[in-house]
């Protein structure tokens, strides 16, 4: 009788545990059903056509972060006395080819200057858009960007002077800002065009002028949300 009673008590205990587990599972399903299907995206990956919100950090030719949405990266650069631009999260469509020449991103300098529109060229946007395919929420990745054309420019001492820039005050490694247009032929055709900021790095200096590399060879991204198409 003692052995039989122990078996019965053990069976009852197991039954109680199973009932509790079923109840917990039921409550969990009820909670998730009230949240809709959005929570399921944490288990899915980015597919073509999805609308994706990302955090990002852009790097210059020397590998220095120049624009970021990540607070820790921004704070570290400021603490080190490095110039950096902050930005907000951006929303892009996965694997979408951009037809416009420039994708504009709002950025603000760490020195408290006015907000600027940073130029991300279509080839760079396309690399970013295709590079996030397969990523999941909170996943981080470095995407390499290969420009379609050379991004190195020579600035003569005369041209710098015309732009009120003193060659003697420039050193290799300095950041160099240049305005770019989404319609280079606008001036010749007397039409309007928008101007955007491009950030470069001074790679060479001589008495004749400087060489500036305006390429963004890499971008770190972190997927924040995925909105399925």
Secondary structure, DSSP 8 states (H G I E B T S, - for coil): -HHHHHHHHHHHHHHHHHHHHHHHHHHHHHHHHHTTTGGGGGGSB--TT-EEEEEEEEE-TTS-EEEES-HHHHHHHHHTT---EEE--EEEETT----SSEEEEEEEETTS---EEEEEEHHHHHHHHHHTTT-BTT-EEEEE---SS--EEEEEHHHHHHTT--GGG--TT-EEEEEEES-TTHHHHT----EEEEEEEEEEEETTEEEEE----EEEEEEEEEE--
